[in-house]
Amino acid sequence: MSYWSQKRVLVTGGNGFLGRHVVAQLREAGCQQIAAPQSRECDLRERAAVQRLLETSRPDLLIHLAAICGGIEANRQRPGTFFYDNAIMGIQLIEEARRANVGKTVAIGTVCAYPKFAPSPFREDDLWNGYPEETNAPYGLAKKMLLVQLQAYRQQYGFRGIYLLPVNLYGPGDDVDLTTSHVIPALIRKMVEARDRGESNVTLWGTGNASREFLYVADCAEGILLAAEHYDSPDPVNLGTGREILIRDLAETIRKIVGYEGTICWDPSRPDGQPKRQLDTTRAWQSFGFRAKTPFEEGIQKTLDWFLSQRRP
């Protein structure tokens, strides 16, 4: 409580999926001075807008969550947008935070920054040992440049910036638009709609043989706050559970929880994305005591309950 009570905190992307959970936990921790502008109020791609934002909020701590992101299809359709927007937002924000003497900056990266064939579980030291999976490489590389910037600024200017690598997130408030959503909200929506329509089968992308690791969004928010308070090193840190699941098994789990009794069909003409994703979470535990708490099926049930509660008739 004492750490956060007097802090002025700026959260970019504070009205987004992860940002709303971060802001809520900041308030619970006693932080009373939180700035979380919406994108229409401040376009982080514009340098003058970034300067005005820092002048008015005068943060002691900056948490940069704002991102243009989406699932495999969104990355395939807009790779240039995903690269430019994410790179320019982060680079300008960090530079202007340095000029404004912001005390500490927390930048959120992405698991998409890891090499396509990184040894599993992914360790932070393997981050540069190969090219990312092609469908999301522009996004992953844009976000990874912020790690380079933070490390360079720490070396030259003594700028205090840390870089966190969350694995795939899920939970209440996620994007359920099938053209932009990630796998869990997309599967929940497809299974619920197939169940309600009485459809005998549902077709899913890929082979189902790729694996993913998922972190409940509130757990990720907790990890970010722990790192902001206790971590101050140039080395990147994974945030995850350390446990992977095959997409095929994920689909069966969601089918069971939703109560859909039809058949799952796979379309191998559609991409699987990265073959495996599982993080080594040792550094987060040793450096600032973070360990995910939410059991996977409990998190899926909470996400389903939220989806059903906000669905239009």
Secondary structure, DSSP 8 states (H G I E B T S, - for coil): -HHHHT-EEEEETTTSHHHHHHHHHHHHTT--EEE---TTT--TTSHHHHHHHHHHH--SEEEE-------HHHHHH-HHHHHHHHHHHHHHHHHHHHHTT-SEEEEE--GGGSBTT--SSB-GGGTTSS-B-GGGHHHHHHHHHHHHHHHHHHHHH---EEEEEE-EEESTT----TTT--HHHHHHHHHHHHHHHT-SEEEEES-S--EEEEEEHHHHHHHHHHHHHH---SS-EEES-S-EEEHHHHHHHHHHHHT--SEEEEETTS---SS---B--HHHHHHH-----S-HHHHHHHHHHHHHHH---
